[in-house]
């Protein structure tokens, strides 16, 4: 769509009002809207273009602006301001109420309300809502729903208009209202930077736009103080728990365009206020967000405290226990696996690490069987729902996500299980421990009773956690806890090219694959379709998803195949591939537009934030089971866990036909399809390819340029994360020893 160009003969400040007949286009982020208005006194539909709050067919608007003549679309009103008004015709009132804007009123009840109350219906909803029950079928429950929705819409619309007037789109208005209620405008006016702290989805940059519009100077102390926390948060997205002070100042000066003395003063102010912490380190001063400093310190102290004391298992005849478990499982344990059992029976904190096919599952099951036979209470957990489900399937015992294990309390916004109210159990086994970031690890370890034991199981060669820290690697490298490295690939595993190629990549060797076309999975489970051109790679992925994997391998492309890509952006990034695959696999199902995306019934979607109330977490994947435009809500099926979403909450979701390899951590899929091209240059690293390959259970198909594949295998990540966990662990050990001596 072209941007309307001014008409030299345009009449300024013309005003039209009427009913929205159709919304042609609306971008929830920018607010840019094109709509067709049934204008009063005009007798024909008028096109209105401009930035405005969210708008629905049937609403009544008043818009003021100038008429322009667009070469392609004809005459349009380029609106300078827009406000909603109540319609004043019976037809308009019925369309407005039936538009879905007010939850509880669809077209059916809209017609009944207008027939009963006529033009007085708005006044009745506002002032005497008890009269609504005079409508047959409209009971007290629906009446209350209408009252709440009416009040909420008025508040939300005021907030939207306020934000729009300060250059902000309307997509986050619902969350602002939900957080601040009727005080939203006053609180935002007082300190717009609080939005970045309080409202998920509104970061520093959006708050900064509001601040600039309100008139807060760009070099103000208020902006510098908020900006420092923003820069540290950006650095934490790259895995850093802290950052050297000099480097932080340089980053902040570059990003915020504020002079060095103001930035230095902002850091000092943050330290004085307790929002920042400065810690001495060999490389100089490290600056932490206070919450990250506290989490890292508490994690170190809790791990060391947990490692002390007597193991909960009774004294065992270890050789006899090993022989017993081998007989029970029918599997002969290797020397390293036997050592893992011995350590698990004596060490209160230990690590088991190894790649695919090295027997991590076998050894976990052996340890669990021995401990269960001695009547110990064992809790199995993993960071993600899919990892927990897989752990439950392989162990035959209940396994929970860490979030469920810790029992989140929506009322307080905290976990119920913590040091003051610890978990119950003797031994805690955490699978996929490479995914543990510093915050989650702290929350878990502090909730484990000091009488219990902790076994961390994971592949340290995979990508580190998405969140800040490298907890598993730091624990291993600290040298303070027993670590069993499983390196032997068992004979059965060597028959899988997925496993052998994963180890080849981890050792810096190119994967091996047949040059022939895709064949029956019984003959090979690893393929690479070579292509140099990004467009050719995209076409091959579409062919795989729409035809070849279904016909040749009987794989459902939505339920059993996952496209994993190194990046979000670019033609082979997750965003573009999702659009292409949605158009291929689900082109015509009923859908809605929200937050710049079209969501259709049957679409594959991913939860992008932890939502404890819904019991769904970042990385959970489901299918949209239904869309209800009258109730303005959807039902999403997460592996038979049905969850209801309001349309306003769709910013928690993204399409997930394709996801990043980082997002796939902790999950396994029957089949993965992985594009690799030099356009992913900055991400082409060995642990990324290794992680992607190890996500496939039955089939892995790379669609890659040989050059990009070789580059990924050759490059070992040189980006180290700034953490102090190792040194804090050493300090905690010294402190514990000093306490024992005193």
C-alpha positions in Angstrom: 0.0 0.0 0.0 1.4 3.4 -1.0 1.6 6.3 1.4 -0.9 9.0 0.6 0.7 12.1 -0.9 -0.7 15.5 -0.1 -3.1 17.1 -2.4 -2.2 20.7 -3.1 -5.8 21.6 -3.2 -6.6 19.7 0.0 -9.1 21.4 2.4 -7.5 21.5 5.9 -9.2 20.5 9.2 -12.2 18.8 7.6 -14.1 16.5 10.0 -16.2 13.4 9.3 -18.0 11.0 11.6 -19.9 7.8 11.2 -19.8 4.0 11.5 -16.8 1.9 10.6 -18.0 -0.3 7.8 -14.7 -2.2 7.3 -11.2 -2.1 8.6 -9.0 -2.5 5.5 -5.7 -2.6 7.3 -4.5 -2.1 10.9 -1.0 -2.4 12.3 -1.3 -2.9 16.1 2.3 -1.8 16.7 2.4 1.5 14.8 -1.4 2.1 14.9 -1.4 2.8 11.2 -5.0 2.1 9.9 -6.9 2.2 6.7 -10.7 2.0 7.1 -13.9 2.6 5.3 -16.3 4.9 7.1 -20.1 5.2 6.5 -20.0 8.9 7.0 -23.0 10.9 8.1 -24.3 13.3 5.5 -22.0 12.0 2.8 -24.1 9.1 1.4 -21.1 7.0 0.4 -18.2 5.2 2.1 -15.2 7.4 2.9 -11.6 6.1 3.3 -9.8 7.3 6.4 -6.1 6.8 6.8 -4.1 7.5 10.0 -2.6 6.2 13.2 -5.3 5.4 15.7 -6.2 3.0 18.5 -7.5 -0.5 17.7 -10.8 -0.3 15.8 -13.5 -2.7 14.9 -16.3 -2.8 12.3 -19.4 -1.2 13.8 -17.6 1.3 15.9 -18.4 5.0 15.5 -15.5 7.4 14.9 -15.0 11.1 14.5 -11.9 12.0 12.5 -10.4 15.3 11.5 -7.7 15.9 8.9 -7.1 16.8 5.3 -8.3 15.3 2.1 -5.6 13.8 -0.1 -5.7 12.2 -3.5 -3.8 9.0 -3.7 -2.9 7.9 -7.2 -3.8 4.3 -6.6 -6.6 4.5 -4.0 -8.3 7.7 -4.8 -9.5 10.4 -2.3 -8.8 9.7 1.4 -9.0 11.7 4.6 -5.6 11.8 6.2 -6.6 11.9 9.8 -4.6 14.1 12.3 -6.7 12.9 15.2 -9.4 10.3 15.8 -11.8 9.7 18.7 -14.5 7.2 19.2 -18.0 8.3 19.7 -21.2 6.5 20.4 -23.4 5.8 17.3 -26.7 7.6 17.2 -28.7 5.4 14.8 -30.3 2.1 15.7 -28.4 0.4 12.9 -25.1 1.9 14.1 -25.8 1.0 17.7 -26.6 -2.6 16.8 -23.5 -3.0 14.7 -21.3 -1.4 17.4 -22.6 -3.7 20.1 -22.4 -6.7 17.9 -18.9 -6.0 16.7 -17.3 -8.2 19.5 -15.9 -5.1 21.2 -17.9 -5.7 24.3 -17.4 -9.3 25.6 -20.7 -11.0 26.3 -22.5 -9.2 23.5 -22.5 -10.7 20.0 -24.8 -10.0 17.1 -27.6 -12.0 18.7 -27.8 -10.1 22.0 -27.0 -6.8 20.2 -30.2 -7.1 18.2 -32.2 -7.9 21.3 -30.8 -5.0 23.3 -31.5 -2.5 20.6 -35.0 -3.9 20.0 -35.7 -3.5 23.8 -34.0 -0.3 24.7 -33.4 1.5 21.5 -31.0 4.5 21.6 -31.0 4.4 25.4 -29.0 1.1 25.5 -25.7 2.8 26.3 -27.1 4.8 29.2 -28.7 1.6 30.6 -25.4 -0.4 30.4 -23.6 2.6 32.1 -26.1 3.6 34.8 -28.9 0.9 35.3 -27.3 -2.4 34.1 -29.7 -4.4 36.3 -32.3 -3.8 33.6 -30.2 -5.9 31.1 -31.7 -9.0 32.7 -35.1 -8.0 31.1 -33.7 -9.5 27.9 -34.7 -13.2 27.6 -31.6 -15.4 28.0 -29.4 -12.6 29.4 -28.8 -13.6 33.0 -26.9 -12.2 35.9 -23.6 -13.8 34.8 -23.7 -12.4 31.3 -24.9 -9.0 32.7 -21.8 -8.8 34.9 -19.6 -9.8 32.0 -21.1 -7.0 29.9 -20.7 -4.4 32.8 -17.0 -5.4 33.3 -16.2 -5.4 29.6 -17.9 -2.0 29.1 -16.0 -0.4 31.9 -12.7 -2.0 30.8 -13.2 -0.9 27.2 -13.7 2.7 28.3 -10.5 2.7 30.4 -8.5 0.9 27.7 -9.7 3.3 25.1 -8.6 6.3 27.2 -5.2 4.7 27.7 -4.9 3.9 24.0 -5.7 7.5 23.1 -3.2 8.8 25.7 -0.4 6.5 24.5 -1.1 7.2 20.9 -1.0 11.0 21.6 2.6 10.4 22.8 3.7 8.4 19.7 3.1 4.9 21.0 1.0 2.2 19.3 -1.9 0.6 21.1 -1.0 -3.0 21.3 0.2 -2.9 24.9 -2.8 -0.9 26.3 -4.5 -3.9 27.7 -1.5 -4.9 29.8 -1.0 -1.4 31.0 -4.6 -1.2 32.2 -4.3 -4.7 33.7 -1.3 -3.6 35.7 -2.1 0.0 36.7 -5.9 0.1 36.5 -7.5 3.5 36.5 -4.2 5.1 37.6 -2.5 4.2 34.4 -2.3 7.7 32.8 -1.2 9.4 36.1 1.5 6.8 36.7 2.9 6.8 33.2 2.9 10.7 33.2 4.8 10.7 36.5 7.6 8.3 35.3 7.2 6.7 31.9 10.3 4.5 32.5 8.4 2.5 35.0 6.7 0.9 32.0 9.9 -0.9 31.1 10.0 -2.4 34.7 6.3 -3.2 35.2 4.8 -4.2 31.8 5.9 -7.2 29.9 6.3 -6.4 26.2 7.1 -2.7 26.8 10.8 -2.2 27.0 13.0 0.8 27.6 12.7 2.0 24.0 9.0 2.3 24.1 9.1 4.0 27.5 11.8 6.3 26.1 9.4 7.4 23.3 6.7 8.3 25.8 9.3 10.2 28.0 10.5 12.2 25.0 6.9 13.0 24.0 6.1 14.1 27.6 9.2 16.4 27.5 11.8 14.6 29.6 15.2 15.7 28.3 17.3 13.0 26.5 20.3 13.6 28.8 18.3 13.7 32.1 19.4 11.8 35.1 16.0 9.9 35.1 16.7 8.7 31.5 20.3 7.7 32.3 19.3 5.7 35.4 16.6 3.8 33.5 19.0 3.5 30.6 21.8 1.8 32.6 19.4 -0.9 33.7 18.2 -1.3 30.1 21.8 -1.7 28.8 22.5 -4.3 31.5 19.3 -6.1 30.6 20.3 -6.1 26.9 23.7 -7.6 27.9 21.9 -10.3 29.9 20.1 -11.3 26.7 23.6 -12.3 25.5 24.0 -14.5 28.6 25.9 -12.1 30.8 25.1 -12.0 34.5 27.1 -8.8 34.9 29.5 -6.5 32.8 32.8 -4.8 33.4 32.1 -1.2 34.5 34.3 0.4 31.8 32.6 -1.7 29.1 29.2 -0.9 30.5 29.8 2.8 30.5 31.1 2.6 26.9 28.0 0.6 25.8 25.6 3.0 27.6 27.2 6.1 26.0 26.9 4.5 22.6 23.3 3.3 23.0 21.9 6.2 25.0 23.9 9.0 23.5 24.5 10.5 27.0 27.8 11.9 28.2 30.1 9.7 30.3 29.9 11.7 33.5 26.1 11.4 33.5 26.3 7.6 33.0 28.9 7.3 35.7 26.6 9.2 38.1 23.7 7.0 37.1 25.7 3.9 38.0 26.6 5.4 41.4 23.0 6.4 42.0 21.9 2.8 41.2 24.4 1.4 43.6 23.3 3.9 46.3 19.6 3.0 45.7 20.3 -0.7 45.7 19.2 -1.4 42.2 22.8 -2.1 41.0 25.7 -3.9 42.7 29.4 -3.4 42.0 31.6 -6.5 42.6 35.4 -6.6 42.5 36.8 -9.2 40.1 40.3 -10.0 38.6 39.2 -8.2 35.4 38.1 -5.1 37.3 34.8 -3.9 38.7 31.7 -5.9 37.5 28.3 -4.1 37.6 25.2 -6.3 38.3 21.6 -5.7 38.4 20.8 -6.3 42.1 18.4 -9.2 41.4 21.1 -11.0 39.3 23.8 -10.4 42.0 21.5 -11.8 44.7 20.6 -14.8 42.6 24.2 -15.7 41.8 25.3 -15.3 45.3 22.4 -17.3 46.8 22.9 -20.0 44.2 26.5 -20.5 45.1 25.8 -20.5 48.9 22.8 -22.9 48.4 24.8 -25.4 46.3 27.7 -25.5 48.8 25.3 -25.8 51.7 23.4 -28.6 50.0 26.7 -30.5 49.3 27.5 -30.7 53.0 26.3 -33.3 55.5 25.3 -36.9 55.2 23.7 -38.4 52.0 20.1 -39.4 52.5 20.7 -42.9 51.2 21.4 -45.6 53.7 24.8 -47.4 53.8 24.8 -49.8 50.8 26.8 -52.7 49.5 27.6 -50.9 46.2 28.9 -53.9 44.2 25.7 -55.8 45.2 23.5 -52.8 44.2 25.3 -52.5 40.8 24.8 -56.2 40.1 21.1 -55.9 41.2 20.3 -53.0 39.0 22.1 -54.6 36.0 19.9 -57.7 36.5 16.8 -55.6 36.8 17.4 -53.5 33.7 19.1 -56.1 31.6 21.8 -53.7 30.8 25.5 -54.0 31.5 26.9 -50.7 32.8 30.1 -49.2 31.5 32.9 -48.2 33.9 31.9 -44.5 33.7 28.2 -45.4 34.3 29.2 -47.5 37.3 31.2 -44.6 38.7 28.1 -42.4 38.2 26.1 -44.8 40.4 28.8 -44.8 43.1 28.9 -41.0 43.1 25.1 -40.7 43.2 25.0 -42.9 46.3 27.6 -40.9 48.2 27.7 -37.3 46.8 25.0 -34.8 47.8 25.6 -32.7 44.7 26.9 -34.2 41.5 26.9 -33.8 37.7 26.4 -36.4 34.9 27.2 -35.1 31.5 27.5 -36.6 28.0 26.3 -36.5 24.5 23.6 -38.5 22.7 23.9 -42.2 22.9 26.3 -42.2 25.9 23.7 -43.7 28.3 22.6 -40.7 30.4 19.0 -42.1 30.4 20.2 -45.6 31.3 22.3 -44.3 34.2 19.5 -42.1 35.6 17.1 -45.0 35.5 19.6 -47.2 37.3 20.2 -44.6 40.0 16.5 -44.0 40.5 15.8 -47.8 40.7 18.4 -48.3 43.4 17.3 -45.3 45.5 13.6 -46.1 45.1 14.3 -49.7 46.3 15.7 -48.1 49.5 12.4 -46.2 49.9 13.9 -42.8 49.2 11.6 -40.1 47.8 12.8 -39.0 44.4 11.7 -35.9 42.4 12.4 -35.8 38.7 12.2 -32.4 36.9 13.4 -30.6 33.8 13.4 -26.9 32.7 10.7 -27.4 29.9 7.5 -29.3 29.6 8.7 -31.4 26.7 11.9 -32.3 28.5 9.9 -33.3 31.6 7.5 -35.3 29.5 10.4 -37.2 27.9 12.0 -37.8 31.3 8.7 -39.3 32.6 8.4 -41.5 29.6 12.0 -42.9 29.8 11.9 -43.3 33.6 8.3 -44.5 34.1 7.9 -42.1 36.9 6.3 -38.7 37.3 8.4 -35.8 36.2 7.6 -32.1 36.5 8.8 -28.9 35.0 10.9 -26.9 37.5 8.1 -24.3 37.6 5.5 -26.8 38.5 7.8 -28.4 41.1 8.2 -25.0 42.8 4.5 -24.3 42.8 4.0 -20.8 41.4 1.4 -18.7 43.4 -0.4 -16.3 41.0 -1.7 -14.3 44.0 1.8 -13.3 45.2 3.7 -13.6 41.9 6.2 -15.9 43.6 7.0 -19.6 44.0 5.4 -21.2 47.1 8.4 -23.5 47.5 11.5 -21.7 48.8 14.0 -21.9 51.7 11.3 -21.1 54.2 8.9 -23.7 52.7 11.2 -26.3 51.1 10.3 -29.0 48.7 9.7 -32.5 50.0 12.0 -35.3 48.9 15.3 -37.1 49.4 16.8 -36.9 45.9 16.2 -34.4 43.2 17.2 -35.2 39.6 17.2 -32.4 37.1 17.5 -33.4 33.4 18.6 -31.0 30.6 20.6 -29.0 33.2 22.5 -27.1 30.5 19.3 -25.1 30.1 19.4 -23.8 33.7 20.0 -20.1 33.8 21.1 -18.4 37.0 17.7 -17.2 38.2 15.9 -20.5 37.7 18.8 -22.5 39.2 18.8 -20.2 42.3 15.0 -20.6 42.7 15.3 -24.4 42.5 18.4 -25.0 44.7 17.2 -22.8 47.5 14.0 -24.7 47.7 15.7 -28.1 48.0 15.9 -29.3 51.7 19.5 -29.4 53.0 19.0 -33.0 53.9 18.5 -34.0 50.2 20.8 -34.8 47.3 20.9 -33.1 43.9 21.8 -34.8 40.6 22.3 -32.6 37.6 22.1 -34.3 34.2 22.8 -32.6 30.9 25.0 -32.2 27.8 27.4 -29.4 28.6 28.5 -29.2 24.9 25.0 -28.0 23.9 24.1 -24.3 23.6 24.1 -22.6 27.1 20.9 -21.4 28.6 18.8 -18.8 26.9 18.8 -16.8 30.1 21.9 -15.3 31.7 24.7 -17.5 33.1 26.2 -20.8 32.2 25.3 -22.7 35.4 26.1 -26.3 34.4 29.5 -25.3 32.8 30.5 -23.2 35.9 29.6 -26.0 38.3 31.7 -28.5 36.3 34.6 -26.1 35.9 34.6 -25.1 39.6 36.0 -28.6 40.4 34.1 -28.6 43.7 31.6 -31.4 42.9 31.9 -34.9 41.4 31.4 -34.9 37.6 31.0 -38.0 35.6 31.6 -37.6 31.9 30.0 -40.2 29.7 32.0 -40.5 26.5 31.4 -44.1 25.2 28.8 -44.3 22.5 26.9 -47.6 22.9 26.7 -50.1 20.0 23.0 -49.6 19.4 23.4 -45.9 19.3 26.2 -46.2 16.7 23.6 -47.5 14.2 22.0 -44.0 14.2 23.6 -41.4 12.0 21.9 -38.7 14.0 24.0 -39.8 17.0 27.2 -40.5 15.2 27.0 -37.2 13.2 26.3 -35.2 16.4 29.5 -36.6 17.9 31.4 -35.9 14.6 30.2 -32.3 14.7 31.2 -32.0 18.4 34.7 -33.3 17.5 35.0 -30.8 14.7 34.3 -33.2 11.8 31.7 -32.7 9.0 28.6 -34.9 9.2 28.4 -37.9 6.9 25.2 -38.4 4.8 24.0 -40.3 1.7 24.1 -38.4 -1.6 20.9 -40.1 -2.8 17.4 -38.6 -2.3 15.4 -39.1 0.9 14.7 -42.8 1.4 12.8 -44.9 3.9 13.8 -44.0 7.5 14.7 -47.6 8.1 17.7 -47.2 5.8 19.0 -43.8 7.1 17.9 -41.2 9.7 20.1 -38.4 8.6 20.1 -36.5 5.3 21.5 -33.2 3.9 19.9 -31.6 0.9 22.6 -29.3 -0.5 21.7 -25.9 -2.0 23.7 -22.7 -2.3 20.9 -20.2 -2.9 18.6 -19.1 0.0 15.6 -19.2 -2.3 16.4 -22.8 -3.3 16.8 -23.7 0.4 13.4 -22.1 1.1 11.8 -24.1 -1.8 13.3 -27.3 -0.6 11.9 -26.7 2.9 8.4 -26.0 1.5 8.6 -29.2 -0.5 9.7 -31.2 2.5 6.9 -29.9 4.7 4.1 -30.0 2.1 4.9 -33.2 0.3 8.0 -35.3 0.8 7.9 -35.9 4.6 4.3 -36.8 4.5 4.5 -39.1 1.4 7.8 -40.8 2.2 7.9 -40.9 5.9 4.2 -40.5 7.0 5.1 -37.5 9.1 2.5 -34.9 10.0 4.2 -31.6 9.3 2.4 -29.7 12.1 2.6 -32.3 14.8 5.8 -34.3 14.1 8.1 -32.1 12.1 9.9 -29.0 13.5 11.9 -26.6 11.4 14.8 -25.2 13.4 16.8 -22.2 12.1 19.8 -20.4 13.5 18.2 -16.9 13.4 14.9 -15.0 13.6 15.6 -12.6 10.7 16.4 -13.1 7.1 14.7 -15.1 4.4 15.7 -18.3 6.2 14.9 -16.9 9.6 12.0 -18.1 11.7 9.8 -15.1 11.0 9.9 -15.5 7.2 9.7 -19.3 7.2 6.7 -19.1 9.5 4.9 -16.9 7.1 5.8 -19.1 4.1 4.9 -22.4 5.9 1.6 -21.0 7.2 0.7 -20.0 3.7 1.6 -23.5 2.5 0.2 -25.7 5.3 -2.7 -23.6 6.6 -3.7 -21.0 4.0 -7.5 -20.6 4.4 -8.6 -21.5 7.9 -10.5 -18.9 9.9 -8.1 -16.4 11.4 -7.6 -13.1 13.3 -4.9 -10.4 13.0 -3.1 -9.6 16.2 0.2 -7.8 16.9 1.3 -7.8 13.2 0.6 -11.5 12.7 -2.3 -13.5 11.3 -3.3 -16.4 13.6 -5.5 -19.1 12.0 -7.3 -22.0 13.5 -5.0 -25.0 13.2 -1.9 -22.9 13.3 1.2 -24.2 15.2 2.1 -21.6 17.9 4.6 -21.2 20.7 4.2 -19.6 24.1 7.0 -17.0 24.4 6.8 -16.1 28.1 6.1 -18.0 31.3 2.5 -17.7 32.2 2.0 -19.4 35.6 -1.7 -18.8 35.8 -2.3 -20.7 32.5 0.4 -23.3 33.4 2.2 -22.8 30.1 5.8 -21.7 29.8 8.2 -20.1 27.4 8.9 -22.6 24.6 5.7 -24.7 24.9 4.2 -25.5 21.5 0.6 -26.1 20.7 -2.1 -25.9 18.0 -4.9 -23.3 17.9 -8.0 -25.5 18.4 -10.6 -22.9 18.0 -11.2 -19.1 17.6 -14.4 -17.5 19.1 -14.8 -14.0 17.7 -17.9 -13.3 19.8 -16.2 -14.1 23.0 -12.9 -12.8 21.6 -10.9 -15.7 22.8 -9.2 -18.8 21.5 -8.5 -22.3 22.8 -5.0 -23.7 22.3 -4.1 -27.3 22.7 -0.7 -27.9 24.3 -0.3 -31.7 24.1 -3.9 -32.2 25.4 -3.6 -29.4 27.9 -6.3 -27.0 26.6 -5.7 -23.3 27.5 -8.0 -20.3 26.8 -6.5 -17.0 25.6 -8.1 -13.7 25.3 -7.3 -12.1 21.9 -5.5 -9.3 23.8 -3.1 -12.0 25.1 -1.9 -13.1 21.7 1.2 -11.1 22.1 2.4 -14.0 24.3 2.3 -16.3 21.2 4.2 -16.6 18.0 3.9 -18.9 15.0 6.1 -21.9 15.4 6.2 -23.9 12.2 9.8 -22.7 12.4 11.6 -21.7 15.6 15.2 -20.9 16.5 17.5 -23.6 17.6 18.0 -21.8 20.9 14.2 -22.1 21.5 14.4 -25.9 20.8 16.6 -26.6 23.8 15.2 -29.3 26.0 12.9 -30.6 23.4 13.0 -33.6 21.1 10.9 -33.9 17.9 10.3 -36.9 15.7 11.8 -35.0 12.8 13.8 -31.8 12.5 14.5 -29.8 9.3 17.4 -27.4 9.7 18.5 -24.7 7.1 22.1 -23.6 7.2 23.4 -20.8 5.0 26.1 -18.2 5.1 23.4 -15.5 5.6 23.4 -17.0 9.2 27.1 -16.1 9.3 27.2 -14.6 12.9 25.4 -17.7 14.3 27.3 -20.4 12.5 29.0 -22.2 15.3 29.6 -25.8 16.3 27.5 -26.0 19.4 24.5 -24.5 17.5 24.7 -27.2 14.8 25.3 -29.9 17.4 22.3 -28.7 19.4 20.0 -28.7 16.4 21.0 -32.2 15.3 20.5 -33.6 18.8 16.9 -32.4 18.8 15.9 -35.0 16.1 14.6 -38.3 17.4 13.8 -40.3 14.2 14.9 -38.1 11.3 17.2 -35.1 10.8 17.2 -33.3 7.4 19.7 -30.5 6.9 19.0 -28.2 4.0 22.3 -26.4 3.7 25.1 -25.0 1.7 28.3 -27.0 2.1 30.2 -23.8 2.8 27.9 -22.8 5.7 28.0 -26.4 7.1 31.8 -26.4 7.1 32.0 -23.0 8.7 29.7 -24.1 11.5 31.7 -27.2 12.2 34.9 -25.3 12.2 33.9 -22.4 14.5 33.9 -22.9 18.2 32.1 -20.1 20.1 34.6 -17.6 21.5 32.0 -15.5 23.3 32.4 -16.1 27.0 29.7 -15.1 29.4 30.5 -12.7 32.3 29.6 -14.6 35.5 31.1 -14.9 38.9 29.5 -18.2 39.9 32.8 -20.2 40.0 34.5 -17.6 42.3 31.4 -17.4 44.4 31.3 -21.1 44.8 35.0 -21.1 46.0 34.1 -18.3 48.4 31.2 -20.2 49.7 33.3 -23.3 50.4 35.8 -21.1 52.3 33.0 -19.5 54.3 31.6 -22.9 55.1 35.0 -24.2 56.3 35.5 -21.1 58.5 32.1 -21.7 60.1 33.0 -25.3 60.9 36.3 -24.2 62.5 34.7 -21.5 64.6 
